[in-house]
Amino acid sequence: MLSRRALILAAGTLPLAACTGSDAYARTVAETWRLLPGGAGFPAGSLVHAATLAANSHNTQPWRFSVSERRVRIAPDLSRRTPVVDPDDHHLFASLGCAAETMLQAAPGYGWRGEVTALDPRLGLTLDFIPAPAIPGELFLAIPRRASTRNEYDGRAAAPDQLRALAAAAGPRVDLALITDAGRLGQATDFIVRGNAAQVGDRAFRRELKAWIRFDAGEALARRDGLFAAASGNPTSPRILGERLFDLAFTEKGETDKIVRQMRSSAGLAVFSSHDGGVAGWVEAGRAFTRFALQATAAGMKLAFLNQAVEDVPSRAEFSRWLGSDLRPDLVVRFGYGPDMPKSLRRPIAQVLVS
């Protein structure tokens, strides 16, 4: 049995910067967004660290990890729920799927191969690993480069061979609708805008979103979670001012205009719909998205979620009919080419690893 302390020491707990300026933030990002060395034996700490780099809703990081021998369990951390935007914990379990798949894609780079061997809505996922040839492939190398890039892209189209690679990455258990036609993208934009309008007008949604925004580098460094304002292209300021600016800027018209610009600049939209219902399907959607995202990152693309059309229930039903599907659409992601943006932080493994 590996002790929690031994794992943390083996992985090298990432330090919290002592100062709170932008330089300290940049250094901490560099320390966080990297792959750790594997070392001898089962690289549990390195795999857990890689998993913490996975995409997750609002960067809540709603996971807890435990390790024994060659097994890792990823449990839901319900203290990090977002009950307004995600009342049935759909995004929470999709986030666990993202963490699991990131760990599975990291394993070959360290000379291991893993699989999900159990799933329980209360206990989460169990992953078991066996030794395998070390293959640090392109998806492994893409893990620290993948990010939710929420700025406008440059409008370039994706080549047909790249779209085929993205479609293949999603896998067989999830329906993937790849939308690249301008007319269809415009129609999809209307659904996203409609869902967004419902959210912007909801006071509870605004309060919840505001609580997960980290308005300046000092707050982001202290918390190591949430949505760093600069990562979305917004100015940074102390929370007392940032909250006031948020209330002024977060309007239906302002958000609609931003969504329209973002969509027009994107190469396409990807909609993931799992074949399975409930928690198993939500986890699978997260896993499929992660393979897609790592493939896109390896090809030099950027991605960002635009989930408003699946988060607002009336919009989701209409969006599903428009897709011509009887499945619940799980995740909506725009993709394209554009510049790098600042990244949000992750908590060190000392905060997510339990005995």
C-alpha positions in Angstrom: 0.0 0.0 0.0 1.3 3.4 -0.9 0.9 6.1 1.7 -0.6 9.5 0.9 2.6 11.2 2.2 4.8 9.0 0.0 2.8 9.8 -3.1 3.0 13.5 -2.5 6.7 13.4 -1.9 7.2 11.3 -5.0 5.3 13.6 -7.2 6.8 16.7 -5.9 4.0 18.8 -4.4 3.7 22.0 -6.5 4.4 25.0 -4.3 2.0 27.9 -3.7 3.8 31.1 -4.7 4.4 33.4 -1.8 3.6 36.6 -3.6 0.5 37.4 -5.5 1.5 39.4 -8.6 1.3 38.4 -12.3 4.9 37.1 -12.3 4.1 34.8 -9.5 1.0 33.6 -11.3 3.0 32.9 -14.5 5.6 30.9 -12.5 2.9 28.8 -10.8 1.2 28.2 -14.1 4.5 26.9 -15.5 5.0 24.7 -12.4 1.4 23.3 -12.7 1.0 22.8 -16.4 3.7 20.2 -17.0 4.1 16.5 -17.0 5.9 15.2 -13.9 8.7 12.5 -14.3 7.6 9.0 -13.7 10.4 7.4 -11.7 10.6 3.8 -10.8 7.5 1.7 -10.1 3.9 2.7 -10.5 3.9 6.5 -11.2 0.8 7.2 -9.1 1.7 10.8 -8.2 2.5 11.7 -11.8 -0.7 10.1 -13.1 -2.8 11.9 -10.5 -1.1 15.2 -11.4 -1.8 14.6 -15.1 -5.5 13.9 -14.3 -5.8 17.2 -12.4 -5.0 19.0 -15.7 -8.2 17.7 -17.2 -11.0 19.9 -18.4 -13.8 20.4 -15.8 -16.8 22.6 -15.3 -16.0 26.1 -14.0 -12.6 24.7 -13.0 -14.3 23.4 -9.8 -12.0 20.4 -9.9 -14.7 18.2 -8.3 -12.6 15.1 -7.7 -10.8 13.2 -5.0 -8.1 10.6 -5.8 -7.0 7.6 -3.8 -4.3 5.1 -4.7 -3.5 1.5 -3.7 -0.9 -0.7 -5.4 -1.7 -0.3 -9.2 -5.2 1.0 -8.7 -6.5 4.6 -8.7 -10.0 5.7 -7.6 -11.5 9.0 -8.7 -14.4 9.9 -6.4 -16.8 12.9 -6.8 -16.2 15.8 -4.5 -19.8 16.9 -3.9 -18.6 19.9 -1.9 -17.6 21.4 -5.3 -21.0 21.0 -6.9 -22.5 23.9 -9.0 -26.2 23.2 -8.3 -27.6 26.1 -10.4 -25.9 25.4 -13.7 -25.6 21.7 -13.0 -28.5 20.6 -10.9 -28.3 16.8 -11.7 -24.4 16.7 -11.5 -24.1 16.0 -15.2 -21.1 18.2 -15.6 -19.5 17.0 -12.4 -19.5 13.4 -13.7 -18.4 14.4 -17.1 -15.5 16.2 -15.4 -14.6 12.9 -13.7 -14.7 11.2 -17.1 -12.3 13.9 -18.3 -9.9 13.2 -15.4 -10.1 9.4 -15.9 -9.4 9.6 -19.7 -6.5 12.1 -19.2 -5.0 9.6 -16.7 -5.5 6.8 -19.2 -3.9 8.8 -22.0 -1.0 9.7 -19.7 -0.2 6.1 -18.6 1.5 4.9 -21.8 3.9 7.8 -21.6 5.1 6.4 -18.3 5.1 2.7 -19.4 1.7 1.7 -18.1 -1.7 0.8 -19.6 -5.0 1.3 -17.7 -8.7 0.8 -18.0 -11.8 1.8 -16.1 -12.9 -1.4 -14.3 -15.8 0.0 -12.1 -18.1 2.9 -11.9 -20.4 3.8 -9.0 -22.4 7.0 -8.7 -21.3 7.4 -5.1 -17.8 6.1 -5.1 -16.8 7.2 -8.6 -14.5 5.4 -11.0 -11.9 2.7 -10.4 -8.9 2.5 -12.8 -6.5 -0.5 -12.8 -3.1 -0.4 -14.5 -0.5 -2.9 -15.8 3.0 -2.4 -17.1 3.3 -1.8 -20.8 5.9 -0.4 -23.3 6.6 3.3 -22.8 5.0 5.2 -25.6 5.0 9.0 -25.1 2.7 9.6 -28.0 1.1 12.9 -29.3 -1.9 12.7 -27.0 0.3 12.2 -23.9 2.4 15.2 -25.0 -0.8 17.3 -25.6 -2.0 16.9 -22.0 -0.2 20.0 -20.5 -0.9 22.0 -23.7 -4.7 21.5 -23.7 -6.7 24.3 -22.3 -10.2 25.9 -22.6 -9.3 28.9 -24.8 -12.2 31.4 -24.6 -11.0 34.1 -26.9 -11.9 34.6 -30.6 -10.1 32.4 -33.1 -8.7 33.3 -36.5 -11.4 31.9 -38.8 -9.3 29.2 -40.5 -11.1 26.1 -41.6 -9.9 22.7 -40.4 -8.6 20.3 -43.1 -10.7 17.2 -43.9 -8.0 14.9 -42.6 -8.0 16.7 -39.3 -11.8 16.5 -39.0 -11.6 12.8 -39.7 -9.0 12.4 -36.9 -11.2 14.4 -34.5 -14.2 12.3 -35.3 -12.3 9.0 -34.8 -11.0 10.2 -31.4 -14.4 10.5 -29.9 -14.9 6.7 -30.0 -17.9 4.4 -30.6 -20.0 5.0 -27.4 -20.7 8.6 -28.1 -22.4 10.3 -31.0 -20.3 13.2 -32.3 -21.9 15.9 -34.5 -19.2 17.9 -36.2 -20.7 21.1 -37.6 -18.6 23.1 -39.9 -21.1 24.5 -42.5 -21.7 28.2 -42.0 -25.4 27.9 -42.2 -25.6 25.2 -39.6 -23.2 27.0 -37.4 -25.4 30.0 -37.5 -28.4 28.0 -36.5 -26.4 26.3 -33.6 -25.4 29.8 -32.5 -29.1 30.7 -32.1 -29.6 27.8 -29.7 -26.5 28.8 -27.7 -27.6 32.4 -27.5 -31.1 31.4 -26.4 -29.7 29.2 -23.6 -27.3 32.0 -22.6 -30.2 34.5 -22.4 -31.9 32.3 -19.9 -28.8 32.0 -17.7 -27.9 35.7 -17.8 -31.4 36.6 -16.6 -31.2 34.1 -13.7 -29.9 35.8 -10.5 -29.0 32.5 -8.9 -26.9 31.6 -12.0 -25.1 34.9 -11.9 -24.3 34.5 -8.2 -22.9 31.0 -8.7 -20.8 32.0 -11.7 -19.5 35.1 -9.9 -18.5 32.9 -6.9 -16.2 30.8 -9.2 -14.5 33.7 -10.9 -11.1 34.5 -9.6 -10.9 38.2 -10.4 -7.1 38.8 -10.0 -3.9 36.8 -9.8 -3.7 37.0 -6.0 -7.1 35.4 -5.6 -6.3 32.8 -8.2 -3.1 31.9 -6.5 -4.7 31.6 -3.1 -7.5 29.4 -4.3 -5.9 27.5 -7.2 -9.4 26.8 -8.7 -12.2 28.7 -10.5 -12.2 30.8 -13.6 -9.3 33.3 -13.7 -10.5 36.5 -15.3 -7.5 36.9 -17.6 -8.0 33.3 -19.0 -11.2 34.6 -20.5 -9.7 37.7 -21.9 -11.2 39.9 -19.2 -9.3 42.6 -17.1 -8.2 41.6 -13.7 -9.0 43.6 -10.5 -9.6 43.0 -6.8 -12.8 41.1 -6.1 -14.6 44.1 -4.6 -14.2 45.9 -7.9 -14.4 42.8 -10.1 -17.8 41.9 -8.8 -19.1 45.3 -9.7 -17.6 45.2 -13.1 -19.1 41.8 -13.7 -22.6 43.1 -12.8 -22.2 45.9 -15.4 -20.6 43.8 -18.1 -22.5 40.5 -17.9 -25.5 41.5 -19.9 -27.6 39.5 -22.4 -26.5 41.8 -25.3 -22.9 41.8 -24.3 -22.8 38.0 -24.0 -24.8 37.5 -27.2 -22.4 39.7 -29.2 -19.4 37.8 -27.7 -20.9 34.4 -28.6 -21.6 35.4 -32.1 -18.1 36.7 -32.6 -16.6 33.6 -31.1 -18.7 31.3 -33.3 -18.0 33.2 -36.5 -14.2 32.9 -35.7 -14.3 29.2 -35.1 -13.6 26.3 -37.5 -16.5 24.3 -36.2 -18.7 23.0 -33.4 -18.6 19.6 -31.8 -21.6 18.2 -30.0 -21.2 15.0 -27.9 -24.2 12.8 -27.0 -23.6 9.6 -25.1 -25.5 6.4 -26.0 -25.8 5.6 -22.3 -28.1 7.5 -19.9 -27.3 8.7 -16.4 -23.9 8.8 -14.8 -22.3 6.2 -17.0 -23.1 8.2 -20.1 -22.0 11.5 -18.6 -18.6 9.9 -17.7 -18.3 8.5 -21.2 -19.1 11.9 -22.7 -16.3 13.4 -20.7 -13.9 10.7 -21.8 -14.8 11.2 -25.5 -14.4 14.9 -25.3 -10.9 14.4 -23.7 -9.7 12.3 -26.6 -11.1 14.8 -29.0 -9.6 17.7 -27.1 -6.1 16.1 -26.9 -6.3 15.2 -30.7 -7.2 18.8 -31.5 -4.5 20.2 -29.3 -1.9 17.9 -30.9 -3.1 19.3 -34.3 -2.5 22.9 -33.1 -6.1 23.7 -32.4 -7.8 25.5 -29.6 -11.1 24.6 -27.9 -13.7 26.1 -25.6 -17.0 24.9 -24.2 -20.3 26.7 -25.2 -22.7 24.5 -23.2 -25.5 27.0 -22.7 -27.8 25.2 -25.1 -27.5 22.0 -23.1 -27.5 23.6 -19.7 -30.9 25.3 -20.1 -33.5 22.5 -20.2 -35.9 24.1 -22.7 -33.1 25.0 -25.1 -31.6 21.5 -24.7 -34.8 19.8 -25.9 -35.1 22.0 -28.9 -31.4 21.7 -29.7 -31.7 17.9 -29.5 -34.5 17.9 -32.0 -32.5 20.2 -34.3 -29.6 17.7 -34.2 -32.1 15.0 -35.3 -31.3 12.9 -32.2 -33.2 11.3 -29.4 -30.2 11.4 -27.2 -29.4 14.1 -24.6 -26.7 16.3 -25.9 -24.0 16.3 -23.3 -21.3 18.8 -24.3 -20.9 21.5 -26.9 -17.4 22.6 -27.9 -16.2 25.1 -30.5 -12.8 24.6 -32.0 -10.4 26.4 -34.3 -7.1 28.2 -34.5 -5.9 31.1 -32.3 -3.4 32.5 -29.9 -2.6 31.1 -26.5 -4.4 32.6 -23.5 -3.5 32.6 -19.8 -4.4 29.3 -18.1 -6.3 28.7 -14.9 -4.5 27.0 -12.1 -5.1 23.5 -10.5 -4.9 22.5 -6.9 -1.7 20.5 -6.0 -2.2 16.8 -5.4 -1.8 17.3 -1.7 -5.3 18.8 -1.7 -7.0 16.2 -3.9 -5.3 13.0 -2.7 -7.0 11.1 0.1 -6.0 8.0 2.1 
